[in-house]
Amino acid sequence: MTNRVYIVSSPGNDTVLLRLYGRGTDVLFDRQRELDTFRTLSDRSFGPKLLGTFSGGRLEEVRVL
């Protein structure tokens, strides 16, 4: 019931984090509110950059510390 998270990369391209939401978690979390909050933080450079969204997940920047 949790998210599945993958690091996706290919030779010569950027690496991204692919987050797939867990089945049935929409009843526990307001995904739109979560996405709005994530987008606001991303736009203000707090945390990883939001690269894209799709039904069932999102793409995020991979930050190396």
PDBQT receptor file of N, H, CA, C and O in Angstrom, charges set to zero:
ATOM      1  N   MET A   1       0.807  -1.179   0.000  1.00  0.00    +0.000 N 
ATOM      2  CA  MET A   1       0.000   0.000   0.000  1.00  0.00    +0.000 C 
ATOM      3  C   MET A   1       0.863   1.260   0.000  1.00  0.00    +0.000 C 
ATOM      4  O   MET A   1       0.333   2.367   0.097  1.00  0.00    +0.000 OA
ATOM      5  N   THR A   2       2.149   1.113  -0.105  1.00  0.00    +0.000 N 
ATOM      6  H   THR A   2       2.579   0.214  -0.184  1.00  0.00    +0.000 HD
ATOM      7  CA  THR A   2       3.029   2.276  -0.083  1.00  0.00    +0.000 C 
ATOM      8  C   THR A   2       3.472   2.626  -1.495  1.00  0.00    +0.000 C 
ATOM      9  O   THR A   2       3.244   1.874  -2.442  1.00  0.00    +0.000 OA
ATOM     10  N   ASN A   3       4.107   3.779  -1.616  1.00  0.00    +0.000 N 
ATOM     11  H   ASN A   3       4.293   4.391  -0.847  1.00  0.00    +0.000 HD
ATOM     12  CA  ASN A   3       4.659   4.188  -2.901  1.00  0.00    +0.000 C 
ATOM     13  C   ASN A   3       5.753   3.229  -3.337  1.00  0.00    +0.000 C 
ATOM     14  O   ASN A   3       6.427   2.606  -2.517  1.00  0.00    +0.000 OA
ATOM     15  N   ARG A   4       5.910   3.130  -4.641  1.00  0.00    +0.000 N 
ATOM     16  H   ARG A   4       5.362   3.636  -5.307  1.00  0.00    +0.000 HD
ATOM     17  CA  ARG A   4       7.078   2.451  -5.207  1.00  0.00    +0.000 C 
ATOM     18  C   ARG A   4       7.936   3.561  -5.797  1.00  0.00    +0.000 C 
ATOM     19  O   ARG A   4       7.437   4.431  -6.511  1.00  0.00    +0.000 OA
ATOM     20  N   VAL A   5       9.216   3.525  -5.498  1.00  0.00    +0.000 N 
ATOM     21  H   VAL A   5       9.621   2.818  -4.919  1.00  0.00    +0.000 HD
ATOM     22  CA  VAL A   5      10.130   4.578  -5.931  1.00  0.00    +0.000 C 
ATOM     23  C   VAL A   5      11.266   3.934  -6.717  1.00  0.00    +0.000 C 
ATOM     24  O   VAL A   5      11.890   2.974  -6.266  1.00  0.00    +0.000 OA
ATOM     25  N   TYR A   6      11.520   4.484  -7.901  1.00  0.00    +0.000 N 
ATOM     26  H   TYR A   6      11.013   5.264  -8.268  1.00  0.00    +0.000 HD
ATOM     27  CA  TYR A   6      12.571   3.974  -8.770  1.00  0.00    +0.000 C 
ATOM     28  C   TYR A   6      13.486   5.124  -9.189  1.00  0.00    +0.000 C 
ATOM     29  O   TYR A   6      13.029   6.245  -9.412  1.00  0.00    +0.000 OA
ATOM     30  N   ILE A   7      14.759   4.837  -9.290  1.00  0.00    +0.000 N 
ATOM     31  H   ILE A   7      15.130   3.926  -9.108  1.00  0.00    +0.000 HD
ATOM     32  CA  ILE A   7      15.721   5.760  -9.874  1.00  0.00    +0.000 C 
ATOM     33  C   ILE A   7      15.882   5.322 -11.326  1.00  0.00    +0.000 C 
ATOM     34  O   ILE A   7      16.256   4.182 -11.600  1.00  0.00    +0.000 OA
ATOM     35  N   VAL A   8      15.598   6.230 -12.251  1.00  0.00    +0.000 N 
ATOM     36  H   VAL A   8      15.294   7.156 -12.029  1.00  0.00    +0.000 HD
ATOM     37  CA  VAL A   8      15.606   5.900 -13.670  1.00  0.00    +0.000 C 
ATOM     38  C   VAL A   8      16.663   6.748 -14.363  1.00  0.00    +0.000 C 
ATOM     39  O   VAL A   8      16.699   7.969 -14.212  1.00  0.00    +0.000 OA
ATOM     40  N   SER A   9      17.522   6.078 -15.126  1.00  0.00    +0.000 N 
ATOM     41  H   SER A   9      17.492   5.086 -15.249  1.00  0.00    +0.000 HD
ATOM     42  CA  SER A   9      18.540   6.810 -15.876  1.00  0.00    +0.000 C 
ATOM     43  C   SER A   9      18.885   6.053 -17.147  1.00  0.00    +0.000 C 
ATOM     44  O   SER A   9      18.606   4.862 -17.285  1.00  0.00    +0.000 OA
ATOM     45  N   SER A  10      19.490   6.769 -18.056  1.00  0.00    +0.000 N 
ATOM     46  H   SER A  10      19.717   7.737 -17.944  1.00  0.00    +0.000 HD
ATOM     47  CA  SER A  10      20.000   6.158 -19.273  1.00  0.00    +0.000 C 
ATOM     48  C   SER A  10      21.294   6.859 -19.641  1.00  0.00    +0.000 C 
ATOM     49  O   SER A  10      21.502   8.007 -19.249  1.00  0.00    +0.000 OA
ATOM     50  N   PRO A  11      22.156   6.203 -20.374  1.00  0.00    +0.000 N 
ATOM     51  CA  PRO A  11      23.439   6.816 -20.724  1.00  0.00    +0.000 C 
ATOM     52  C   PRO A  11      23.247   8.159 -21.420  1.00  0.00    +0.000 C 
ATOM     53  O   PRO A  11      22.480   8.269 -22.376  1.00  0.00    +0.000 OA
ATOM     54  N   GLY A  12      23.949   9.179 -20.932  1.00  0.00    +0.000 N 
ATOM     55  H   GLY A  12      24.572   9.090 -20.155  1.00  0.00    +0.000 HD
ATOM     56  CA  GLY A  12      23.905  10.491 -21.546  1.00  0.00    +0.000 C 
ATOM     57  C   GLY A  12      22.715  11.352 -21.162  1.00  0.00    +0.000 C 
ATOM     58  O   GLY A  12      22.611  12.491 -21.617  1.00  0.00    +0.000 OA
ATOM     59  N   ASN A  13      21.810  10.834 -20.332  1.00  0.00    +0.000 N 
ATOM     60  H   ASN A  13      21.894   9.908 -19.962  1.00  0.00    +0.000 HD
ATOM     61  CA  ASN A  13      20.637  11.603 -19.922  1.00  0.00    +0.000 C 
ATOM     62  C   ASN A  13      20.621  11.791 -18.413  1.00  0.00    +0.000 C 
ATOM     63  O   ASN A  13      21.349  11.120 -17.680  1.00  0.00    +0.000 OA
ATOM     64  N   ASP A  14      19.783  12.712 -17.964  1.00  0.00    +0.000 N 
ATOM     65  H   ASP A  14      19.192  13.256 -18.559  1.00  0.00    +0.000 HD
ATOM     66  CA  ASP A  14      19.649  12.942 -16.532  1.00  0.00    +0.000 C 
ATOM     67  C   ASP A  14      19.018  11.743 -15.845  1.00  0.00    +0.000 C 
ATOM     68  O   ASP A  14      18.345  10.923 -16.471  1.00  0.00    +0.000 OA
ATOM     69  N   THR A  15      19.250  11.664 -14.554  1.00  0.00    +0.000 N 
ATOM     70  H   THR A  15      19.796  12.330 -14.046  1.00  0.00    +0.000 HD
ATOM     71  CA  THR A  15      18.636  10.646 -13.721  1.00  0.00    +0.000 C 
ATOM     72  C   THR A  15      17.440  11.270 -13.021  1.00  0.00    +0.000 C 
ATOM     73  O   THR A  15      17.521  12.400 -12.538  1.00  0.00    +0.000 OA
ATOM     74  N   VAL A  16      16.335  10.545 -12.964  1.00  0.00    +0.000 N 
ATOM     75  H   VAL A  16      16.269   9.627 -13.356  1.00  0.00    +0.000 HD
ATOM     76  CA  VAL A  16      15.125  11.044 -12.316  1.00  0.00    +0.000 C 
ATOM     77  C   VAL A  16      14.610  10.013 -11.328  1.00  0.00    +0.000 C 
ATOM     78  O   VAL A  16      14.945   8.830 -11.394  1.00  0.00    +0.000 OA
ATOM     79  N   LEU A  17      13.789  10.495 -10.416  1.00  0.00    +0.000 N 
ATOM     80  H   LEU A  17      13.517  11.455 -10.362  1.00  0.00    +0.000 HD
ATOM     81  CA  LEU A  17      13.119   9.616  -9.472  1.00  0.00    +0.000 C 
ATOM     82  C   LEU A  17      11.681   9.461  -9.948  1.00  0.00    +0.000 C 
ATOM     83  O   LEU A  17      10.975  10.450 -10.141  1.00  0.00    +0.000 OA
ATOM     84  N   LEU A  18      11.254   8.230 -10.134  1.00  0.00    +0.000 N 
ATOM     85  H   LEU A  18      11.828   7.427  -9.976  1.00  0.00    +0.000 HD
ATOM     86  CA  LEU A  18       9.895   7.904 -10.539  1.00  0.00    +0.000 C 
ATOM     87  C   LEU A  18       9.149   7.409  -9.310  1.00  0.00    +0.000 C 
ATOM     88  O   LEU A  18       9.518   6.392  -8.723  1.00  0.00    +0.000 OA
ATOM     89  N   ARG A  19       8.099   8.126  -8.918  1.00  0.00    +0.000 N 
ATOM     90  H   ARG A  19       7.799   8.952  -9.395  1.00  0.00    +0.000 HD
ATOM     91  CA  ARG A  19       7.305   7.749  -7.747  1.00  0.00    +0.000 C 
ATOM     92  C   ARG A  19       5.926   7.290  -8.221  1.00  0.00    +0.000 C 
ATOM     93  O   ARG A  19       5.173   8.057  -8.820  1.00  0.00    +0.000 OA
ATOM     94  N   LEU A  20       5.613   6.026  -7.941  1.00  0.00    +0.000 N 
ATOM     95  H   LEU A  20       6.225   5.402  -7.454  1.00  0.00    +0.000 HD
ATOM     96  CA  LEU A  20       4.302   5.471  -8.257  1.00  0.00    +0.000 C 
ATOM     97  C   LEU A  20       3.524   5.325  -6.957  1.00  0.00    +0.000 C 
ATOM     98  O   LEU A  20       3.968   4.658  -6.023  1.00  0.00    +0.000 OA
ATOM     99  N   TYR A  21       2.355   5.961  -6.912  1.00  0.00    +0.000 N 
ATOM    100  H   TYR A  21       1.994   6.503  -7.671  1.00  0.00    +0.000 HD
ATOM    101  CA  TYR A  21       1.546   5.911  -5.695  1.00  0.00    +0.000 C 
ATOM    102  C   TYR A  21       1.015   4.499  -5.463  1.00  0.00    +0.000 C 
ATOM    103  O   TYR A  21       0.689   3.780  -6.407  1.00  0.00    +0.000 OA
ATOM    104  N   GLY A  22       0.935   4.120  -4.198  1.00  0.00    +0.000 N 
ATOM    105  H   GLY A  22       1.200   4.704  -3.431  1.00  0.00    +0.000 HD
ATOM    106  CA  GLY A  22       0.416   2.804  -3.838  1.00  0.00    +0.000 C 
ATOM    107  C   GLY A  22      -1.072   2.692  -4.123  1.00  0.00    +0.000 C 
ATOM    108  O   GLY A  22      -1.802   3.682  -4.065  1.00  0.00    +0.000 OA
ATOM    109  N   ARG A  23      -1.511   1.495  -4.428  1.00  0.00    +0.000 N 
ATOM    110  H   ARG A  23      -0.918   0.691  -4.475  1.00  0.00    +0.000 HD
ATOM    111  CA  ARG A  23      -2.934   1.250  -4.698  1.00  0.00    +0.000 C 
ATOM    112  C   ARG A  23      -3.764   1.539  -3.464  1.00  0.00    +0.000 C 
ATOM    113  O   ARG A  23      -3.429   1.121  -2.356  1.00  0.00    +0.000 OA
ATOM    114  N   GLY A  24      -4.846   2.255  -3.673  1.00  0.00    +0.000 N 
ATOM    115  H   GLY A  24      -5.118   2.595  -4.573  1.00  0.00    +0.000 HD
ATOM    116  CA  GLY A  24      -5.771   2.520  -2.585  1.00  0.00    +0.000 C 
ATOM    117  C   GLY A  24      -5.354   3.621  -1.634  1.00  0.00    +0.000 C 
ATOM    118  O   GLY A  24      -6.090   3.934  -0.697  1.00  0.00    +0.000 OA
ATOM    119  N   THR A  25      -4.196   4.215  -1.848  1.00  0.00    +0.000 N 
ATOM    120  H   THR A  25      -3.598   3.961  -2.609  1.00  0.00    +0.000 HD
ATOM    121  CA  THR A  25      -3.732   5.237  -0.910  1.00  0.00    +0.000 C 
ATOM    122  C   THR A  25      -4.466   6.561  -1.076  1.00  0.00    +0.000 C 
ATOM    123  O   THR A  25      -4.381   7.431  -0.210  1.00  0.00    +0.000 OA
ATOM    124  N   ASP A  26      -5.184   6.719  -2.179  1.00  0.00    +0.000 N 
ATOM    125  H   ASP A  26      -5.253   6.012  -2.883  1.00  0.00    +0.000 HD
ATOM    126  CA  ASP A  26      -5.949   7.948  -2.392  1.00  0.00    +0.000 C 
ATOM    127  C   ASP A  26      -7.025   8.144  -1.331  1.00  0.00    +0.000 C 
ATOM    128  O   ASP A  26      -7.452   9.272  -1.087  1.00  0.00    +0.000 OA
ATOM    129  N   VAL A  27      -7.465   7.068  -0.701  1.00  0.00    +0.000 N 
ATOM    130  H   VAL A  27      -7.118   6.152  -0.899  1.00  0.00    +0.000 HD
ATOM    131  CA  VAL A  27      -8.470   7.209   0.362  1.00  0.00    +0.000 C 
ATOM    132  C   VAL A  27      -7.828   7.708   1.655  1.00  0.00    +0.000 C 
ATOM    133  O   VAL A  27      -8.522   8.213   2.538  1.00  0.00    +0.000 OA
ATOM    134  N   LEU A  28      -6.516   7.570   1.770  1.00  0.00    +0.000 N 
ATOM    135  H   LEU A  28      -5.952   7.160   1.053  1.00  0.00    +0.000 HD
ATOM    136  CA  LEU A  28      -5.804   8.015   2.965  1.00  0.00    +0.000 C 
ATOM    137  C   LEU A  28      -5.195   9.401   2.808  1.00  0.00    +0.000 C 
ATOM    138  O   LEU A  28      -5.031  10.125   3.790  1.00  0.00    +0.000 OA
ATOM    139  N   PHE A  29      -4.863   9.769   1.585  1.00  0.00    +0.000 N 
ATOM    140  H   PHE A  29      -4.996   9.181   0.788  1.00  0.00    +0.000 HD
ATOM    141  CA  PHE A  29      -4.161  11.026   1.319  1.00  0.00    +0.000 C 
ATOM    142  C   PHE A  29      -4.916  11.814   0.265  1.00  0.00    +0.000 C 
ATOM    143  O   PHE A  29      -5.462  11.247  -0.682  1.00  0.00    +0.000 OA
ATOM    144  N   ASP A  30      -4.941  13.117   0.438  1.00  0.00    +0.000 N 
ATOM    145  H   ASP A  30      -4.497  13.577   1.206  1.00  0.00    +0.000 HD
ATOM    146  CA  ASP A  30      -5.486  14.010  -0.577  1.00  0.00    +0.000 C 
ATOM    147  C   ASP A  30      -4.353  14.286  -1.558  1.00  0.00    +0.000 C 
ATOM    148  O   ASP A  30      -3.527  15.169  -1.326  1.00  0.00    +0.000 OA
ATOM    149  N   ARG A  31      -4.315  13.535  -2.648  1.00  0.00    +0.000 N 
ATOM    150  H   ARG A  31      -4.986  12.818  -2.837  1.00  0.00    +0.000 HD
ATOM    151  CA  ARG A  31      -3.203  13.623  -3.601  1.00  0.00    +0.000 C 
ATOM    152  C   ARG A  31      -3.078  15.018  -4.203  1.00  0.00    +0.000 C 
ATOM    153  O   ARG A  31      -1.964  15.494  -4.423  1.00  0.00    +0.000 OA
ATOM    154  N   GLN A  32      -4.189  15.675  -4.470  1.00  0.00    +0.000 N 
ATOM    155  H   GLN A  32      -5.094  15.288  -4.291  1.00  0.00    +0.000 HD
ATOM    156  CA  GLN A  32      -4.101  17.013  -5.046  1.00  0.00    +0.000 C 
ATOM    157  C   GLN A  32      -3.456  17.983  -4.069  1.00  0.00    +0.000 C 
ATOM    158  O   GLN A  32      -2.629  18.807  -4.460  1.00  0.00    +0.000 OA
ATOM    159  N   ARG A  33      -3.829  17.885  -2.808  1.00  0.00    +0.000 N 
ATOM    160  H   ARG A  33      -4.500  17.216  -2.491  1.00  0.00    +0.000 HD
ATOM    161  CA  ARG A  33      -3.229  18.763  -1.798  1.00  0.00    +0.000 C 
ATOM    162  C   ARG A  33      -1.742  18.450  -1.640  1.00  0.00    +0.000 C 
ATOM    163  O   ARG A  33      -0.918  19.359  -1.542  1.00  0.00    +0.000 OA
ATOM    164  N   GLU A  34      -1.405  17.164  -1.616  1.00  0.00    +0.000 N 
ATOM    165  H   GLU A  34      -2.074  16.426  -1.696  1.00  0.00    +0.000 HD
ATOM    166  CA  GLU A  34       0.003  16.753  -1.520  1.00  0.00    +0.000 C 
ATOM    167  C   GLU A  34       0.795  17.300  -2.701  1.00  0.00    +0.000 C 
ATOM    168  O   GLU A  34       1.897  17.821  -2.525  1.00  0.00    +0.000 OA
ATOM    169  N   LEU A  35       0.237  17.182  -3.904  1.00  0.00    +0.000 N 
ATOM    170  H   LEU A  35      -0.658  16.759  -4.046  1.00  0.00    +0.000 HD
ATOM    171  CA  LEU A  35       0.917  17.660  -5.099  1.00  0.00    +0.000 C 
ATOM    172  C   LEU A  35       1.056  19.183  -5.089  1.00  0.00    +0.000 C 
ATOM    173  O   LEU A  35       2.104  19.713  -5.460  1.00  0.00    +0.000 OA
ATOM    174  N   ASP A  36       0.007  19.885  -4.667  1.00  0.00    +0.000 N 
ATOM    175  H   ASP A  36      -0.844  19.455  -4.366  1.00  0.00    +0.000 HD
ATOM    176  CA  ASP A  36       0.079  21.347  -4.576  1.00  0.00    +0.000 C 
ATOM    177  C   ASP A  36       1.175  21.785  -3.605  1.00  0.00    +0.000 C 
ATOM    178  O   ASP A  36       1.923  22.722  -3.885  1.00  0.00    +0.000 OA
ATOM    179  N   THR A  37       1.263  21.108  -2.474  1.00  0.00    +0.000 N 
ATOM    180  H   THR A  37       0.655  20.348  -2.247  1.00  0.00    +0.000 HD
ATOM    181  CA  THR A  37       2.293  21.424  -1.477  1.00  0.00    +0.000 C 
ATOM    182  C   THR A  37       3.680  21.129  -2.035  1.00  0.00    +0.000 C 
ATOM    183  O   THR A  37       4.596  21.939  -1.899  1.00  0.00    +0.000 OA
ATOM    184  N   PHE A  38       3.829  19.962  -2.664  1.00  0.00    +0.000 N 
ATOM    185  H   PHE A  38       3.085  19.304  -2.775  1.00  0.00    +0.000 HD
ATOM    186  CA  PHE A  38       5.112  19.573  -3.249  1.00  0.00    +0.000 C 
ATOM    187  C   PHE A  38       5.529  20.582  -4.321  1.00  0.00    +0.000 C 
ATOM    188  O   PHE A  38       6.688  20.993  -4.374  1.00  0.00    +0.000 OA
ATOM    189  N   ARG A  39       4.582  20.978  -5.173  1.00  0.00    +0.000 N 
ATOM    190  H   ARG A  39       3.641  20.645  -5.130  1.00  0.00    +0.000 HD
ATOM    191  CA  ARG A  39       4.868  21.937  -6.240  1.00  0.00    +0.000 C 
ATOM    192  C   ARG A  39       5.311  23.288  -5.660  1.00  0.00    +0.000 C 
ATOM    193  O   ARG A  39       6.265  23.890  -6.153  1.00  0.00    +0.000 OA
ATOM    194  N   THR A  40       4.630  23.759  -4.628  1.00  0.00    +0.000 N 
ATOM    195  H   THR A  40       3.855  23.270  -4.228  1.00  0.00    +0.000 HD
ATOM    196  CA  THR A  40       4.988  25.033  -3.994  1.00  0.00    +0.000 C 
ATOM    197  C   THR A  40       6.399  24.971  -3.426  1.00  0.00    +0.000 C 
ATOM    198  O   THR A  40       7.196  25.885  -3.636  1.00  0.00    +0.000 OA
ATOM    199  N   LEU A  41       6.707  23.896  -2.708  1.00  0.00    +0.000 N 
ATOM    200  H   LEU A  41       6.058  23.153  -2.537  1.00  0.00    +0.000 HD
ATOM    201  CA  LEU A  41       8.048  23.741  -2.145  1.00  0.00    +0.000 C 
ATOM    202  C   LEU A  41       9.097  23.648  -3.247  1.00  0.00    +0.000 C 
ATOM    203  O   LEU A  41      10.169  24.244  -3.144  1.00  0.00    +0.000 OA
ATOM    204  N   SER A  42       8.786  22.905  -4.295  1.00  0.00    +0.000 N 
ATOM    205  H   SER A  42       7.915  22.421  -4.379  1.00  0.00    +0.000 HD
ATOM    206  CA  SER A  42       9.699  22.750  -5.423  1.00  0.00    +0.000 C 
ATOM    207  C   SER A  42       9.965  24.091  -6.099  1.00  0.00    +0.000 C 
ATOM    208  O   SER A  42      11.109  24.422  -6.412  1.00  0.00    +0.000 OA
ATOM    209  N   ASP A  43       8.905  24.853  -6.319  1.00  0.00    +0.000 N 
ATOM    210  H   ASP A  43       7.976  24.583  -6.065  1.00  0.00    +0.000 HD
ATOM    211  CA  ASP A  43       9.051  26.172  -6.961  1.00  0.00    +0.000 C 
ATOM    212  C   ASP A  43       9.913  27.125  -6.143  1.00  0.00    +0.000 C 
ATOM    213  O   ASP A  43      10.522  28.046  -6.687  1.00  0.00    +0.000 OA
ATOM    214  N   ARG A  44       9.961  26.900  -4.846  1.00  0.00    +0.000 N 
ATOM    215  H   ARG A  44       9.466  26.152  -4.404  1.00  0.00    +0.000 HD
ATOM    216  CA  ARG A  44      10.748  27.767  -3.949  1.00  0.00    +0.000 C 
ATOM    217  C   ARG A  44      12.092  27.147  -3.575  1.00  0.00    +0.000 C 
ATOM    218  O   ARG A  44      12.763  27.609  -2.652  1.00  0.00    +0.000 OA
ATOM    219  N   SER A  45      12.476  26.101  -4.295  1.00  0.00    +0.000 N 
ATOM    220  H   SER A  45      11.931  25.726  -5.045  1.00  0.00    +0.000 HD
ATOM    221  CA  SER A  45      13.770  25.422  -4.131  1.00  0.00    +0.000 C 
ATOM    222  C   SER A  45      13.943  24.749  -2.777  1.00  0.00    +0.000 C 
ATOM    223  O   SER A  45      15.061  24.643  -2.272  1.00  0.00    +0.000 OA
ATOM    224  N   PHE A  46      12.847  24.298  -2.192  1.00  0.00    +0.000 N 
ATOM    225  H   PHE A  46      11.940  24.385  -2.602  1.00  0.00    +0.000 HD
ATOM    226  CA  PHE A  46      12.906  23.477  -0.979  1.00  0.00    +0.000 C 
ATOM    227  C   PHE A  46      12.664  22.039  -1.399  1.00  0.00    +0.000 C 
ATOM    228  O   PHE A  46      11.555  21.678  -1.792  1.00  0.00    +0.000 OA
ATOM    229  N   GLY A  47      13.695  21.227  -1.316  1.00  0.00    +0.000 N 
ATOM    230  H   GLY A  47      14.596  21.521  -0.997  1.00  0.00    +0.000 HD
ATOM    231  CA  GLY A  47      13.556  19.835  -1.722  1.00  0.00    +0.000 C 
ATOM    232  C   GLY A  47      13.754  19.663  -3.214  1.00  0.00    +0.000 C 
ATOM    233  O   GLY A  47      14.155  20.593  -3.915  1.00  0.00    +0.000 OA
ATOM    234  N   PRO A  48      13.467  18.453  -3.694  1.00  0.00    +0.000 N 
ATOM    235  CA  PRO A  48      13.707  18.162  -5.114  1.00  0.00    +0.000 C 
ATOM    236  C   PRO A  48      12.743  18.910  -6.026  1.00  0.00    +0.000 C 
ATOM    237  O   PRO A  48      11.647  19.293  -5.616  1.00  0.00    +0.000 OA
ATOM    238  N   LYS A  49      13.167  19.110  -7.260  1.00  0.00    +0.000 N 
ATOM    239  H   LYS A  49      14.058  18.800  -7.593  1.00  0.00    +0.000 HD
ATOM    240  CA  LYS A  49      12.353  19.780  -8.257  1.00  0.00    +0.000 C 
ATOM    241  C   LYS A  49      11.309  18.805  -8.805  1.00  0.00    +0.000 C 
ATOM    242  O   LYS A  49      11.615  17.649  -9.096  1.00  0.00    +0.000 OA
ATOM    243  N   LEU A  50      10.092  19.284  -8.938  1.00  0.00    +0.000 N 
ATOM    244  H   LEU A  50       9.844  20.223  -8.702  1.00  0.00    +0.000 HD
ATOM    245  CA  LEU A  50       9.028  18.489  -9.545  1.00  0.00    +0.000 C 
ATOM    246  C   LEU A  50       9.191  18.582 -11.053  1.00  0.00    +0.000 C 
ATOM    247  O   LEU A  50       9.132  19.674 -11.618  1.00  0.00    +0.000 OA
ATOM    248  N   LEU A  51       9.395  17.449 -11.706  1.00  0.00    +0.000 N 
ATOM    249  H   LEU A  51       9.443  16.562 -11.247  1.00  0.00    +0.000 HD
ATOM    250  CA  LEU A  51       9.635  17.428 -13.150  1.00  0.00    +0.000 C 
ATOM    251  C   LEU A  51       8.376  17.143 -13.950  1.00  0.00    +0.000 C 
ATOM    252  O   LEU A  51       8.267  17.552 -15.106  1.00  0.00    +0.000 OA
ATOM    253  N   GLY A  52       7.429  16.448 -13.345  1.00  0.00    +0.000 N 
ATOM    254  H   GLY A  52       7.517  16.116 -12.406  1.00  0.00    +0.000 HD
ATOM    255  CA  GLY A  52       6.202  16.125 -14.065  1.00  0.00    +0.000 C 
ATOM    256  C   GLY A  52       5.282  15.275 -13.228  1.00  0.00    +0.000 C 
ATOM    257  O   GLY A  52       5.692  14.658 -12.244  1.00  0.00    +0.000 OA
ATOM    258  N   THR A  53       4.033  15.253 -13.636  1.00  0.00    +0.000 N 
ATOM    259  H   THR A  53       3.700  15.753 -14.436  1.00  0.00    +0.000 HD
ATOM    260  CA  THR A  53       3.028  14.437 -12.946  1.00  0.00    +0.000 C 
ATOM    261  C   THR A  53       2.240  13.637 -13.966  1.00  0.00    +0.000 C 
ATOM    262  O   THR A  53       2.192  13.988 -15.145  1.00  0.00    +0.000 OA
ATOM    263  N   PHE A  54       1.634  12.578 -13.511  1.00  0.00    +0.000 N 
ATOM    264  H   PHE A  54       1.673  12.293 -12.554  1.00  0.00    +0.000 HD
ATOM    265  CA  PHE A  54       0.768  11.743 -14.332  1.00  0.00    +0.000 C 
ATOM    266  C   PHE A  54      -0.177  11.013 -13.397  1.00  0.00    +0.000 C 
ATOM    267  O   PHE A  54       0.048  10.964 -12.188  1.00  0.00    +0.000 OA
ATOM    268  N   SER A  55      -1.209  10.459 -13.947  1.00  0.00    +0.000 N 
ATOM    269  H   SER A  55      -1.391  10.498 -14.929  1.00  0.00    +0.000 HD
ATOM    270  CA  SER A  55      -2.161   9.718 -13.128  1.00  0.00    +0.000 C 
ATOM    271  C   SER A  55      -1.428   8.561 -12.454  1.00  0.00    +0.000 C 
ATOM    272  O   SER A  55      -0.918   7.662 -13.123  1.00  0.00    +0.000 OA
ATOM    273  N   GLY A  56      -1.382   8.594 -11.143  1.00  0.00    +0.000 N 
ATOM    274  H   GLY A  56      -1.796   9.324 -10.600  1.00  0.00    +0.000 HD
ATOM    275  CA  GLY A  56      -0.737   7.505 -10.418  1.00  0.00    +0.000 C 
ATOM    276  C   GLY A  56       0.693   7.760 -10.000  1.00  0.00    +0.000 C 
ATOM    277  O   GLY A  56       1.343   6.862  -9.463  1.00  0.00    +0.000 OA
ATOM    278  N   GLY A  57       1.213   8.978 -10.233  1.00  0.00    +0.000 N 
ATOM    279  H   GLY A  57       0.686   9.708 -10.668  1.00  0.00    +0.000 HD
ATOM    280  CA  GLY A  57       2.581   9.212  -9.800  1.00  0.00    +0.000 C 
ATOM    281  C   GLY A  57       3.141  10.533 -10.265  1.00  0.00    +0.000 C 
ATOM    282  O   GLY A  57       2.427  11.403 -10.765  1.00  0.00    +0.000 OA
ATOM    283  N   ARG A  58       4.456  10.657 -10.083  1.00  0.00    +0.000 N 
ATOM    284  H   ARG A  58       5.036   9.950  -9.677  1.00  0.00    +0.000 HD
ATOM    285  CA  ARG A  58       5.154  11.882 -10.482  1.00  0.00    +0.000 C 
ATOM    286  C   ARG A  58       6.639  11.582 -10.713  1.00  0.00    +0.000 C 
ATOM    287  O   ARG A  58       7.166  10.555 -10.286  1.00  0.00    +0.000 OA
ATOM    288  N   LEU A  59       7.289  12.519 -11.403  1.00  0.00    +0.000 N 
ATOM    289  H   LEU A  59       6.861  13.354 -11.750  1.00  0.00    +0.000 HD
ATOM    290  CA  LEU A  59       8.730  12.467 -11.633  1.00  0.00    +0.000 C 
ATOM    291  C   LEU A  59       9.370  13.594 -10.842  1.00  0.00    +0.000 C 
ATOM    292  O   LEU A  59       8.877  14.722 -10.836  1.00  0.00    +0.000 OA
ATOM    293  N   GLU A  60      10.482  13.277 -10.169  1.00  0.00    +0.000 N 
ATOM    294  H   GLU A  60      10.883  12.361 -10.174  1.00  0.00    +0.000 HD
ATOM    295  CA  GLU A  60      11.186  14.245  -9.346  1.00  0.00    +0.000 C 
ATOM    296  C   GLU A  60      12.650  14.278  -9.704  1.00  0.00    +0.000 C 
ATOM    297  O   GLU A  60      13.201  13.310 -10.228  1.00  0.00    +0.000 OA
ATOM    298  N   GLU A  61      13.271  15.394  -9.417  1.00  0.00    +0.000 N 
ATOM    299  H   GLU A  61      12.823  16.181  -8.991  1.00  0.00    +0.000 HD
ATOM    300  CA  GLU A  61      14.712  15.534  -9.556  1.00  0.00    +0.000 C 
ATOM    301  C   GLU A  61      15.395  14.605  -8.544  1.00  0.00    +0.000 C 
ATOM    302  O   GLU A  61      14.887  14.389  -7.444  1.00  0.00    +0.000 OA
ATOM    303  N   VAL A  62      16.529  14.073  -8.927  1.00  0.00    +0.000 N 
ATOM    304  H   VAL A  62      16.942  14.248  -9.820  1.00  0.00    +0.000 HD
ATOM    305  CA  VAL A  62      17.352  13.313  -7.990  1.00  0.00    +0.000 C 
ATOM    306  C   VAL A  62      18.402  14.267  -7.441  1.00  0.00    +0.000 C 
ATOM    307  O   VAL A  62      19.187  14.837  -8.199  1.00  0.00    +0.000 OA
ATOM    308  N   ARG A  63      18.415  14.436  -6.158  1.00  0.00    +0.000 N 
ATOM    309  H   ARG A  63      17.777  13.973  -5.542  1.00  0.00    +0.000 HD
ATOM    310  CA  ARG A  63      19.390  15.327  -5.523  1.00  0.00    +0.000 C 
ATOM    311  C   ARG A  63      20.473  14.505  -4.872  1.00  0.00    +0.000 C 
ATOM    312  O   ARG A  63      20.194  13.613  -4.071  1.00  0.00    +0.000 OA
ATOM    313  N   VAL A  64      21.701  14.802  -5.212  1.00  0.00    +0.000 N 
ATOM    314  H   VAL A  64      21.929  15.527  -5.863  1.00  0.00    +0.000 HD
ATOM    315  CA  VAL A  64      22.848  14.125  -4.627  1.00  0.00    +0.000 C 
ATOM    316  C   VAL A  64      23.422  15.045  -3.571  1.00  0.00    +0.000 C 
ATOM    317  O   VAL A  64      23.750  16.200  -3.845  1.00  0.00    +0.000 OA
ATOM    318  N   LEU A  65      23.541  14.522  -2.358  1.00  0.00    +0.000 N 
ATOM    319  H   LEU A  65      23.274  13.584  -2.135  1.00  0.00    +0.000 HD
ATOM    320  CA  LEU A  65      24.080  15.334  -1.248  1.00  0.00    +0.000 C 
ATOM    321  C   LEU A  65      25.567  15.163  -1.143  1.00  0.00    +0.000 C 
ATOM    322  O   LEU A  65      26.199  15.763  -0.274  1.00  0.00    +0.000 OA
TER     323      LEU A  65
